[in-house]
């Protein structure tokens, strides 16, 4: 279980160490990966277009991250002290979304539609999907989530995705609404598009459930099998289970079924 998959730190560009349940990585590694992707992307663009202007025009986008990192260090912003966390759940959602979109973009070409249509459609499905996922979560857990919150704090809580709180089924309903709106605008058959993306929904769900495992939510019943999982104190399961669900020494939960991995 790793609620925070890793945390990029600014004080040492090339550090790589574990502290508690977090992997602490110097921001230099992010710059190195970013530079590598930029070079590969530039080579691919040049190979496909032989257009130097198009390659150069993309430099502005690729400068965003390096410029942001330099600004954070020079201005000594608070994030320079705390680092930038990469949450396991959010990362797996990103992987699932990207993988699902890529699969659908390949499948749709078999019915005579360009793959780029899927990437456009995914943007239309993303925002309604997030709204639906958050709305269902708040409807289910509103009493607990808003407990003790007043005024501006209640409004901030509605959008506090960094604290977790998305429901997959809500994202499906919201995403489907986005798909229908997109199809109406593009004069496409929504039923054809839904048929194309159906396998992708399961791909996205699979990665999303792995994200649930990393976050420590959606746990199963008590388990004495060899693959039982003990979630640490910083997990949602540890904080939600009563005393009967915690080991006597308080180090972790009792063994639980990793139902997140079963369903993934």
Helices and strands as residue ranges (DSSP letters): E 4-9, E 16-19, E 22-26, H 27-49, H 52-57, H 59-75, H 79-82, E 84-87, H 88-107, G 108-111, H 116-145, H 152-158, G 161-163, H 168-186, H 190-215, H 236-240, G 243-245, H 259-263
